[in-house]
Amino acid sequence: MGTIIEISIFMLVIASVAFAPLGYFIYNYTKKDGEPFGDFEHPEVHSHSVIDELAEKAKEKLH
């Protein structure tokens, strides 16, 4: 019976270490209002590409 308790504690420690990065990511995500890595997309320097134009045309045709 003692080995089952020891294995359970060992598995709990391993699971805690394995899921620590996920908890850290969730913590940062909720702390910065949904931006875990900050605001890295700047629309003023975003150049339009052919794919952007095709997507806009497709969106206009659907409406």
C-alpha positions as CSV (number, residue, x, y, z in Angstrom):
1,M,0.0,0.0,0.0
2,G,2.9,2.3,0.7
3,T,4.2,2.0,-2.9
4,I,0.9,3.1,-4.3
5,I,1.0,6.3,-2.3
6,E,4.7,6.9,-3.2
7,I,3.9,6.3,-6.9
8,S,0.8,8.6,-6.7
9,I,2.9,11.4,-5.1
10,F,5.6,10.9,-7.8
11,M,3.1,11.1,-10.5
12,L,1.6,14.3,-9.0
13,V,5.1,15.9,-9.0
14,I,5.7,14.9,-12.6
15,A,2.3,16.2,-13.7
16,S,2.9,19.5,-11.9
17,V,6.2,19.9,-13.7
18,A,4.7,18.9,-17.1
19,F,1.8,21.4,-16.8
20,A,3.7,24.3,-15.3
21,P,4.4,26.0,-18.8
22,L,0.7,25.8,-19.5
23,G,-0.2,27.5,-16.2
24,Y,2.4,30.2,-16.9
25,F,1.0,30.8,-20.3
26,I,-2.5,31.1,-19.0
27,Y,-1.3,33.4,-16.2
28,N,0.3,35.7,-18.8
29,Y,-2.6,35.6,-21.1
30,T,-5.1,36.7,-18.5
31,K,-2.7,39.3,-17.0
32,K,-2.2,41.2,-20.3
33,D,-5.9,41.3,-21.4
34,G,-5.6,38.5,-23.9
35,E,-2.2,39.4,-25.4
36,P,0.3,36.9,-23.9
37,F,3.2,38.2,-25.9
38,G,2.3,41.9,-26.1
39,D,1.0,43.8,-29.1
40,F,3.4,42.7,-31.9
41,E,1.1,43.4,-34.8
42,H,1.3,47.0,-36.0
43,P,-1.3,47.9,-38.6
44,E,0.5,51.1,-39.7
45,V,3.5,49.1,-41.1
46,H,1.4,46.3,-42.5
47,S,1.7,46.3,-46.2
48,H,-1.2,44.8,-48.2
49,S,-0.4,41.7,-50.3
50,V,-2.2,40.0,-53.1
51,I,-3.7,37.5,-50.7
52,D,-5.1,40.4,-48.5
53,E,-6.7,41.9,-51.6
54,L,-8.2,38.5,-52.6
55,A,-9.6,38.0,-49.1
56,E,-11.2,41.4,-49.1
57,K,-12.8,40.8,-52.5
58,A,-14.1,37.4,-51.4
59,K,-15.5,38.9,-48.2
60,E,-17.2,41.6,-50.2
61,K,-18.8,39.1,-52.6
62,L,-20.2,37.1,-49.6
63,H,-22.0,40.2,-48.3
